[in-house]
Amino acid sequence: MKLPEDALLLRVFIGESDQYQGKPLYEQIVIKARELNLAGATVLRGIMGFGADSRIHTAKLLELSVDLPMVIEIVDTEENINKLMPFIDETVKEGLVTLEKMKVIKYRHSQQ
């Protein structure tokens, strides 16, 4: 797959305990992105954060949180990102969703 230089970066900020149909929401978003043949997705697990409710979530040993921040990042064309947006709208009940224009410098798969 080749990505054009101009693309979009979709970020979805949710909690680790967020679920959709009994499974982790971050997994379901990545699976849906793959089903739609998007260029790729990465899930990042935060060690500390807070959201709209201002409640701190942290991975500190004495205050172990079971709901650490999760960020799903997906880069693709506007057309392909738009294919995923109805699923994001349906499944993300709490959190933050951002979209920004970006430039792709390199997107390659090594030939094996």
N, C-alpha and C positions, 0 to 999 in steps of 0.2 A: 504494500500500500504506500502511496506517496501522498504526503501532505503538502498543500500549497504554503507559501511563506506566510500569508495572512490566515490566521486561525483564531479560534476562541478558546479560552480557558474557563471551564465550568468548575466551580468549587462548591462542594456541599459540606456544610459543617453540621454534624449531628452528634448524638451521644452513643457511646459503645453499646448501651443497653437498648437502643431503639430497634424495634422489630417490625417486620412486615411478613404477614402470613406465617408467623411462628419461627422465622429465621432472622438473623442479624440483618438490619437494613443496609449496612454498608456492603455486605455480600450480595444482596439482591440488586443493588444499584450496579455493581460491577458486572454481575451476570447479565443484567439487561443491556448494559453497554456492549458487552461482547456479542449478545444475540443480535444487536443492531449493527454489528460490524464497525463499531467505532474504533479509532486508532489505538486506544489504550486507556487504562485507568490505573490509578495508584491510590491506595488507602494509607493514610498516615495516622498514627495513634499518638495523641498528645499526652504529655506527662502532667500538664496542668492547664486549666482554663476555666472560663465562666461564660455564660450566655445571657439571654434576655432576663432570666430569673435572678441573675447575679449570684447564684450559688456556686461556690468554688468546687471544682472537681480536681483531685490531685492523686498522684501515684505515690505520695509519701508513705513510707512503711507504716507509720503509726496511724495514718488517716486513710488507709487504702480505699479508694473509690472503686465502685463496680460500674461506674458510668463515666469513663474517661472520654475526653473529646476525640472525635474522629473527623478527619477531613478526607473527602474523596475528590481527587483532581482528575479531570478528563480534558484532553486537548484534541480538538478536531475542527472540521469545517463548520461554519454556521448551519449549513443544511443538516449535517449529521447530528450536531448538538440539539437542534430543534426536534429531531426524531425522539430524543430521550426526554425532553421536557415534560410531556404529558405524564410519564411515569414518575418523574421527580415531583410534579405537582400532586399526584395521587398519593404518594408514599411518604413524603417528608411532612410530617404533622407539626414538628417542632424543629427549629434549627435556623440556619442561614444558608441561602443559596446565592452565589455571586457569579457574574459572567463578565469577562473582560476580553478585549481585543489583545492579541499578542502576535509576535513574529516567531515563526518556526525557523530555527537556525539549522538544525539537523534532525532527521528522523530516519534512521536506517536499521536494517536487520542484517546481521552478518550472514553471508552466503556460506552454507555448510556443505 
